[in-house]
Amino acid sequence: MKNILCINDLSCYAHCSLAVAMPVLAKYGHRAVALPTALFSTHTGVEGFCHFDTSPFLQQAQEHFEKLGLQFDWVYSGFLGTTAQVDWLGDLFAKTQKQK
């Protein structure tokens, strides 16, 4: 079983993003750990969707995972909503590579 950190948005309605990735990875015997970059009421193709940016949560969750000693075999990324999230992810990838 691989531990996979899944960094992507979560759409409350529609079959996309984390709502799809997590069960597919679990079906193949992996432990999928969700780290949502944003919450959407629906996917962005539906008119009038609402959106919540989870940027402050990302660093806090990462620090908590580190305190718990969680390590990930793979990191998967999808939707990133801000340049700060892109920078954060780059730092996370660099840190992950140093651990291996």
N, C-alpha and C positions, 0 to 999 in steps of 0.2 A: 504494500500500500504506500503510495506517495502522498505527501502533504503538499497540496497546491494552494498557494495564495491567489485568490481570484479577485483582481482589482478591476471593477467595472461599475456601471450604473445599475440601478434596480428600478425597473418600470413596474408599477403596481398592476397595470392592465396591459396585456400583450405578451406574447411569447417571444422574449428577446433578452439579451444581456444576462445578468446573473440568474434570472429565473429559468434560463435554459442551460447555461453552462454548468451550474452546480449539480443538477440531477444527472446530466450526461456524464460528468466526471465520476460521480458516485456510482453510477451503473457499471463503470469500468473498474470499480474497486478502489478509487482514490478518495482521500479525505479532502474535500473542497472547503476552504475557509474563505468566507465572503468578507470583502472590504469594499463597501460601496462608495464610489466617488460622488454620486449624486442620487437623489430619489426623484422619480418622475411619476406623475399620476398615470400617464400613458406613455407610449413611445412617442418620439418627437414628430412622427408622421401624422399624429392625430391633432387636429386643430384645437387650440385652447389649453394644451397641457400645462400643468404647473410643475415647478421644479424647486428642489432644495439642494443647495451645495453643501456637501459634507466635508469640505477641506479641513476645517479644524479637527474633525474627528480622526482623520487619517493618521496624523502624527501621534495622537493620543493612543490610538489602537496599536500602532506599530510599537510604541514604547511599552505598552502592556504586554504584547506578545513577547517582546524581548525579556521582560521581567519574569515571564512564565517559562522562559527557555525554549519557546517554540521555534523550530527551524523548518524551513520549507525546501522541498526538493525542487520545486518549480514555482515560478511566478508568472501568472498570466495577467495581461492587462488589456482592457478594452477602453471604454469611454473615459476620457480625461477632459474635464470641463474648463480648466483654467491653466494658465502658464505656471502658476505655483504648483499645481498638481503634477505637471510634467517635470518640473525641477525636483519635486519630492520623490517622484518615481525614479528619476535618474540617480539620485542619492541612494535610494533603497537598492537599486540594481547593483551599484558600486559596492555597497556594504555587503550584499548577499554574495557577490563574487569573492570578496576578501575572506569570507567565512569558509569557502570551499577549498 
